[in-house]
Amino acid sequence: MQSQKNHKQKQTIPLEEQNNKLFARIDKDGETFKELTATLKLYRETIETQKTLHQTLVDYYEDEIERITKVCNKNYEVAEQNAKSYYEMTRAYNALCEFGKLAEELGIDTKKHNAELPENKYKDFKFDIGQKVGESGKVTSFVSLRNPKTKEEFKIKMQNNEKKPKDPQSQPKVKQEDETNE
């Protein structure tokens, strides 16, 4: 019986009061839906921004990978060329050594003939190059070639000023001296 009583009490709530409660609930839910809609809109914008950023990064990394791959391929090609060049030089050196041994076996004095070549004319000469700074601050550069047997010397001196010449086409003065020191 009591359940019937409770049931009857629930039914006795005036209809207007029930409608007011429902409207209050709908208003509250409407505000919640508005907040949720705003939050979802913000999430969608964030997701779109992240998609754009992600695509930009992917494009950048793909470009960098392509650039690095090209550099690596070029370096590989250069390394292959260097290896081929090295092998060619080694083979040429080995051939020269074999020809030298063959010449010695045939009785040819290669050292004697080598000393007579024009490029070995100054082999025993003393070569000197340097710079001197004078008290005035002027720099004098020099090059000398001296034969230790005959004490014959050839010198070239060049005066270098600290200030650059006003005329860019002007050249520094070059003095050539051909001295014989005894």
C-alpha positions in Angstrom: 0.0 0.0 0.0 2.7 2.3 0.7 4.1 1.9 -2.7 0.8 3.0 -4.1 0.9 6.0 -1.8 4.4 7.0 -2.9 3.3 6.5 -6.5 0.3 8.7 -5.9 2.4 11.4 -4.3 4.6 11.5 -7.3 1.7 11.9 -9.6 0.3 14.7 -7.5 3.2 17.1 -8.4 1.6 19.8 -10.3 2.3 19.8 -14.0 3.5 23.4 -14.0 6.2 22.6 -11.4 7.3 19.6 -13.5 7.5 21.8 -16.6 9.6 24.4 -14.7 12.0 21.7 -13.5 12.3 20.4 -17.1 12.9 23.9 -18.5 15.6 24.5 -15.8 17.3 21.2 -16.7 17.1 22.0 -20.5 18.6 25.5 -19.8 21.4 23.9 -17.8 22.0 21.3 -20.5 21.9 24.0 -23.2 24.7 25.9 -21.4 26.7 22.7 -21.1 26.1 22.0 -24.7 27.3 25.5 -25.7 30.4 25.0 -23.6 31.0 21.6 -25.1 30.5 23.0 -28.6 33.0 25.8 -28.0 35.5 23.3 -26.6 35.0 21.0 -29.6 35.4 23.9 -32.0 38.7 24.8 -30.2 39.8 21.2 -30.4 39.0 21.1 -34.2 41.0 24.3 -34.8 43.9 22.9 -32.7 43.8 19.7 -34.7 43.8 21.5 -38.0 46.8 23.7 -36.9 48.6 20.5 -35.8 47.9 18.9 -39.2 49.3 21.9 -41.0 52.3 22.0 -38.8 52.8 18.2 -39.1 52.6 18.5 -42.9 55.1 21.4 -42.9 57.5 19.3 -40.8 57.1 16.3 -43.0 57.8 18.3 -46.1 60.9 19.9 -44.5 62.2 16.5 -43.5 61.5 15.0 -46.9 63.4 17.8 -48.5 66.3 17.4 -46.1 66.5 13.7 -46.6 66.5 14.3 -50.4 69.3 16.9 -50.1 71.4 14.6 -47.8 70.9 11.7 -50.1 72.2 13.7 -53.0 75.2 14.9 -51.0 75.9 11.3 -49.9 75.6 10.0 -53.5 78.0 12.8 -54.7 80.5 12.0 -51.9 80.2 8.3 -52.8 81.0 9.1 -56.5 84.0 11.3 -55.4 85.2 8.5 -53.2 85.0 6.0 -56.1 86.9 8.4 -58.4 89.5 8.9 -55.7 89.9 5.1 -55.2 90.3 4.6 -59.0 92.8 7.5 -59.2 94.7 5.9 -56.3 94.8 2.5 -57.9 96.0 4.1 -61.2 98.8 6.0 -59.4 99.9 2.9 -57.5 100.0 0.9 -60.8 102.0 3.7 -62.5 104.4 3.8 -59.6 104.8 0.1 -59.6 105.5 0.2 -63.3 108.1 2.9 -62.9 109.8 0.8 -60.2 109.8 -2.2 -62.4 111.3 -0.1 -65.3 113.9 1.2 -62.9 114.9 -2.3 -61.9 114.9 -3.4 -65.5 117.2 -0.5 -66.4 119.6 -1.3 -63.6 119.6 -5.0 -64.7 120.5 -3.8 -68.2 123.4 -1.8 -66.8 121.9 1.7 -67.2 123.0 4.2 -64.5 119.8 6.0 -63.8 121.2 8.2 -61.0 123.9 9.6 -63.3 121.4 10.4 -66.0 118.9 11.8 -63.5 121.6 14.3 -62.2 122.1 15.6 -65.7 118.4 16.6 -66.2 117.7 20.3 -66.4 115.2 20.2 -63.5 118.0 18.9 -61.3 120.4 21.8 -62.2 119.6 23.6 -58.9 119.4 20.6 -56.7 122.5 21.5 -54.7 121.6 25.2 -54.4 120.3 26.6 -51.1 116.9 28.3 -51.5 115.9 30.9 -48.9 112.8 33.0 -48.6 111.8 35.4 -45.8 110.7 38.8 -44.6 112.4 41.5 -42.6 110.7 44.4 -40.8 112.7 47.6 -40.7 112.6 50.3 -38.0 110.2 52.4 -40.1 107.7 49.5 -40.2 108.4 48.7 -43.9 108.4 45.0 -44.7 111.0 43.7 -47.1 110.4 40.3 -48.6 113.3 38.4 -50.2 114.1 35.3 -52.2 117.6 34.0 -52.7 119.2 31.1 -54.5 122.8 30.3 -53.6 125.3 27.8 -55.0 127.3 26.5 -52.0 130.2 25.4 -54.2 130.8 28.7 -56.0 129.1 31.0 -53.4 127.2 32.5 -56.3 123.9 34.1 -55.2 120.8 35.4 -56.9 118.5 37.7 -54.9 115.1 39.2 -55.4 113.9 41.8 -52.9 110.4 43.4 -52.7 109.4 46.4 -50.6 106.0 46.0 -49.0 104.4 49.1 -47.5 101.9 48.8 -44.7 99.6 51.2 -46.6 97.9 50.0 -49.7 98.7 51.9 -52.9 96.1 54.5 -54.0 96.1 53.2 -57.5 94.9 49.5 -57.4 96.7 48.8 -60.6 100.1 49.9 -59.3 102.5 47.1 -58.5 105.0 47.0 -55.6 108.6 47.8 -56.6 110.8 44.8 -57.3 114.5 45.0 -57.1 116.6 42.4 -58.7 120.2 42.0 -57.6 122.7 39.7 -59.1 125.5 39.6 -56.6 128.6 37.4 -56.3 129.9 36.9 -52.8 133.3 35.5 -52.5 
